[in-house]
Amino acid sequence: MSAFADISATSGSTGNRVTNAIAMASRRTGVDFSYLLGQAKIESSLNPAARAATSSATGLYQFIDQSWLAVVDKHGTEYGLGWASDAISRGPNGRYTVADPDLRQQILDLRKHPETASVMAAEHAADNKAYLESKLGREAEPVDLYLAHFLGVGGASKFLSVHDRAPDATAASLFPAAARANRSIFYDRAGNARSFAEIRDRFAAKLQKSSDSLGGAAQYADASLPSGAKTVQPADYVRIETQRLSEQPDIMVKPQPQTARLAYLMLATLGR
């Protein structure tokens, strides 16, 4: 059985839709496809509806509520989600809110939409990449982006700055809270604190393993894109999502002011 067949075995065409969504997000933003695919595998096993038991994390990339509202607020308008961005406010305490509770839930539910989740994850990774490179003075590798996902971009910048200077130093003392919450990452089975290099290398191996295990999926990833396409426009999202809905009329919802926007959330066709 191929890697792709294994992905789809329990979810019909879901695997195909997910890999296409990730491929489009990669093309649209320039973020490495293998990284995005590996991250989604680690976070959700490529399940668009995945939910964490201990937090609000939801979807392919397990965005928590606040992180999702933040990225939609920043990038939503670029993808026809101006209605969502306009509804999101940031208070003096830094928290993001939506006044209408129903609208807030609709925005949060977009995390379960593979195309939206993938492109927002890619934009978030691109933002983190730019920030890290400005701080580190070098190219940010895929593992560095995953560290930004794990520690937050500020924490990753701190971690990688020390890593680049003193890779053999132990990391737990610099990140006591993270070490307490993720003991198996910061300490080995014997209780010895791992070095910055060991932690980064383990993350790199985990990311590589997830990407390699899905190697067969990559050949299918561009199946829904125009032949020879090198860039992706929002119209591509519209076409694929509209086709999906037309082929599965049972999942259509009766159009309401907001649900109609959700069904055709990629309707904006303007490029950057």
Secondary structure in CASP SS format (residue, H / E / C, confidence):
PFRMAT SS
TARGET T0000
AUTHOR 0000-0000-0000
METHOD secondary structure of the structure
MODEL  1
M C 1.00
S C 1.00
A H 1.00
F H 1.00
A H 1.00
D H 1.00
I H 1.00
S H 1.00
A C 1.00
T C 1.00
S C 1.00
G C 1.00
S C 1.00
T H 1.00
G H 1.00
N H 1.00
R H 1.00
V H 1.00
T H 1.00
N H 1.00
A H 1.00
I H 1.00
A H 1.00
M H 1.00
A H 1.00
S H 1.00
R H 1.00
R H 1.00
T H 1.00
G C 1.00
V C 1.00
D C 1.00
F H 1.00
S H 1.00
Y H 1.00
L H 1.00
L H 1.00
G H 1.00
Q H 1.00
A H 1.00
K H 1.00
I H 1.00
E H 1.00
S H 1.00
S C 1.00
L C 1.00
N C 1.00
P C 1.00
A C 1.00
A C 1.00
R E 1.00
A C 1.00
A C 1.00
T C 1.00
S C 1.00
S C 1.00
A C 1.00
T E 1.00
G C 1.00
L C 1.00
Y C 1.00
Q C 1.00
F E 1.00
I C 1.00
D H 1.00
Q H 1.00
S H 1.00
W H 1.00
L H 1.00
A H 1.00
V H 1.00
V H 1.00
D H 1.00
K H 1.00
H H 1.00
G H 1.00
T H 1.00
E H 1.00
Y H 1.00
G C 1.00
L C 1.00
G H 1.00
W H 1.00
A H 1.00
S H 1.00
D H 1.00
A H 1.00
I E 1.00
S E 1.00
R E 1.00
G C 1.00
P C 1.00
N C 1.00
G C 1.00
R C 1.00
Y E 1.00
T E 1.00
V E 1.00
A C 1.00
D C 1.00
P H 1.00
D H 1.00
L H 1.00
R H 1.00
Q H 1.00
Q H 1.00
I H 1.00
L H 1.00
D H 1.00
L H 1.00
R H 1.00
K H 1.00
H C 1.00
P H 1.00
E H 1.00
T H 1.00
A H 1.00
S H 1.00
V H 1.00
M H 1.00
A H 1.00
A H 1.00
E H 1.00
H H 1.00
A H 1.00
A H 1.00
D H 1.00
N H 1.00
K H 1.00
A H 1.00
Y H 1.00
L H 1.00
E H 1.00
S H 1.00
K H 1.00
L H 1.00
G C 1.00
R C 1.00
E C 1.00
A C 1.00
E C 1.00
P H 1.00
V H 1.00
D H 1.00
L H 1.00
Y H 1.00
L H 1.00
A H 1.00
H H 1.00
F H 1.00
L H 1.00
G H 1.00
V H 1.00
G H 1.00
G H 1.00
A H 1.00
S H 1.00
K H 1.00
F H 1.00
L H 1.00
S H 1.00
V H 1.00
H H 1.00
D H 1.00
R H 1.00
A C 1.00
P C 1.00
D C 1.00
A C 1.00
T E 1.00
A C 1.00
A C 1.00
S C 1.00
L C 1.00
F C 1.00
P H 1.00
A H 1.00
A H 1.00
A H 1.00
R H 1.00
A H 1.00
N C 1.00
R H 1.00
S H 1.00
I H 1.00
F H 1.00
Y E 1.00
D C 1.00
R C 1.00
A C 1.00
G C 1.00
N C 1.00
A E 1.00
R C 1.00
S E 1.00
F H 1.00
A H 1.00
E H 1.00
I H 1.00
R H 1.00
D H 1.00
R H 1.00
F H 1.00
A H 1.00
A H 1.00
K H 1.00
L H 1.00
Q H 1.00
K H 1.00
S H 1.00
S H 1.00
D H 1.00
S H 1.00
L C 1.00
G H 1.00
G H 1.00
A H 1.00
A H 1.00
Q H 1.00
Y H 1.00
A C 1.00
D C 1.00
A C 1.00
S C 1.00
L C 1.00
P C 1.00
S C 1.00
G C 1.00
A C 1.00
K C 1.00
T C 1.00
V C 1.00
Q C 1.00
P H 1.00
A H 1.00
D H 1.00
Y H 1.00
V H 1.00
R H 1.00
I H 1.00
E H 1.00
T H 1.00
Q H 1.00
R H 1.00
L H 1.00
S H 1.00
E H 1.00
Q C 1.00
P H 1.00
D H 1.00
I H 1.00
M C 1.00
V C 1.00
K C 1.00
P C 1.00
Q C 1.00
P C 1.00
Q C 1.00
T H 1.00
A H 1.00
R H 1.00
L H 1.00
A H 1.00
Y C 1.00
L C 1.00
M C 1.00
L C 1.00
A C 1.00
T C 1.00
L C 1.00
G C 1.00
R C 1.00
END
